[in-house]
Amino acid sequence: MSTMNISLPETLKSFVDKQVSQGGYGTSSEYVRELIRKDQDRLRLRNLLLAGAESELGATPFSSNYFDSLRLRVSRPKKR
C-alpha cells in the first residue's frame, strides 16, 4: 500500500477526527479511503447516467401522465 501525506487546516482535521471517533473508523486513513471510494462510485454512476441520457436506445418521450403516476406512487403510504 502506498502512503500519501496531506495537509489540512485545523478545522478540517478536527472534522476528520470527529468523523473517525463517531463513525466507527479505526483511523483517519480508513475514513479518507471510504470518502474516495464513495466519490469513485458517484463518478461511475454519473458517467452511466450521462451515457444513458446520450443514448438513443429505448428513448421514449414521457407524457405528463407518467410523471403524475410516479408522484402518486411515491405519495402513497407504504403497505405493511
Sine and cosine of phi, psi and omega as CSV:
sin_phi,cos_phi,sin_psi,cos_psi,sin_omega,cos_omega
0.00,0.00,0.68,-0.73,0.03,-1.00
-0.99,0.12,0.34,-0.94,0.04,-1.00
-0.92,-0.40,0.63,-0.78,0.06,-1.00
-0.70,-0.71,0.78,-0.62,0.06,-1.00
-0.98,-0.18,0.68,-0.74,0.04,-1.00
-0.79,-0.61,0.46,-0.89,0.06,-1.00
-0.95,-0.32,0.73,-0.68,0.00,-1.00
-0.78,-0.63,0.58,-0.81,0.17,-0.98
-0.91,0.42,0.37,-0.93,-0.09,-1.00
-0.84,0.54,-0.59,0.81,-0.01,-1.00
-0.90,0.44,-0.65,0.76,0.02,-1.00
-0.95,0.32,-0.61,0.79,0.06,-1.00
-0.88,0.48,-0.68,0.73,0.04,-1.00
-0.88,0.47,-0.66,0.75,0.03,-1.00
-0.88,0.48,-0.74,0.68,0.00,-1.00
-0.88,0.48,-0.71,0.70,0.01,-1.00
-0.86,0.52,-0.65,0.76,0.02,-1.00
-0.92,0.40,-0.67,0.74,0.02,-1.00
-0.89,0.45,-0.63,0.78,0.01,-1.00
-0.90,0.44,-0.73,0.68,-0.06,-1.00
-0.95,0.33,-0.56,0.83,-0.05,-1.00
-1.00,-0.08,-0.33,0.95,-0.11,-0.99
-0.99,-0.16,0.08,1.00,0.06,-1.00
0.98,0.17,0.30,0.95,0.06,-1.00
-1.00,0.02,0.57,-0.82,0.02,-1.00
-0.98,0.19,-0.55,0.83,-0.04,-1.00
-0.58,-0.82,0.25,-0.97,0.07,-1.00
-0.91,0.41,-0.49,0.87,0.04,-1.00
-0.89,0.46,-0.66,0.75,0.05,-1.00
-0.88,0.48,-0.67,0.74,0.00,-1.00
-0.89,0.45,-0.72,0.69,-0.02,-1.00
-0.91,0.41,-0.64,0.77,0.05,-1.00
-0.87,0.49,-0.66,0.75,0.03,-1.00
-0.89,0.46,-0.67,0.75,0.05,-1.00
-0.88,0.48,-0.67,0.74,-0.01,-1.00
-0.91,0.41,-0.67,0.74,0.04,-1.00
-0.88,0.48,-0.68,0.74,0.03,-1.00
-0.90,0.44,-0.62,0.79,0.03,-1.00
-0.92,0.38,-0.62,0.78,0.07,-1.00
-0.88,0.48,-0.70,0.71,0.04,-1.00
-0.88,0.48,-0.67,0.74,0.00,-1.00
-0.88,0.47,-0.68,0.74,0.01,-1.00
-0.92,0.39,-0.63,0.78,0.06,-1.00
-0.88,0.47,-0.71,0.70,0.01,-1.00
-0.89,0.46,-0.69,0.72,0.02,-1.00
-0.85,0.52,-0.71,0.71,0.00,-1.00
-0.91,0.42,-0.62,0.79,0.06,-1.00
-0.91,0.42,-0.67,0.75,0.03,-1.00
-0.90,0.43,-0.67,0.74,0.03,-1.00
-0.90,0.43,-0.67,0.75,0.03,-1.00
-0.89,0.46,-0.66,0.75,0.04,-1.00
-0.91,0.42,-0.63,0.77,0.00,-1.00
-0.92,0.38,-0.53,0.85,-0.01,-1.00
-1.00,0.10,-0.25,0.97,-0.04,-1.00
-0.97,0.25,0.57,-0.82,0.05,-1.00
-0.99,-0.13,-0.10,0.99,-0.01,-1.00
-0.95,0.32,0.79,-0.61,0.07,-1.00
0.93,0.37,0.29,0.96,0.00,-1.00
-0.96,0.28,0.93,-0.37,0.01,-1.00
-0.81,-0.58,0.82,-0.57,0.04,-1.00
-0.91,0.42,0.61,-0.80,0.01,-1.00
-0.99,-0.16,0.63,-0.78,0.05,-1.00
-1.00,-0.01,0.20,-0.98,0.05,-1.00
-0.90,0.44,-0.44,0.90,0.05,-1.00
-0.89,0.46,-0.61,0.79,0.02,-1.00
-0.87,0.49,-0.75,0.66,-0.01,-1.00
-0.93,0.37,-0.56,0.83,0.08,-1.00
-0.88,0.47,-0.66,0.75,0.00,-1.00
-0.92,0.38,-0.59,0.81,0.07,-1.00
-0.90,0.44,-0.71,0.71,0.02,-1.00
-0.86,0.50,-0.66,0.75,0.01,-1.00
-0.90,0.44,-0.69,0.72,-0.01,-1.00
-0.89,0.46,-0.66,0.75,-0.05,-1.00
-0.98,0.18,-0.33,0.94,-0.01,-1.00
-1.00,0.05,-0.26,0.97,0.02,-1.00
-0.96,0.30,0.63,-0.78,0.11,-0.99
-0.91,0.42,0.56,-0.83,0.01,-1.00
-0.95,0.30,0.63,-0.78,0.05,-1.00
-0.99,0.16,0.63,-0.77,0.03,-1.00
-0.95,-0.31,0.00,0.00,0.00,0.00
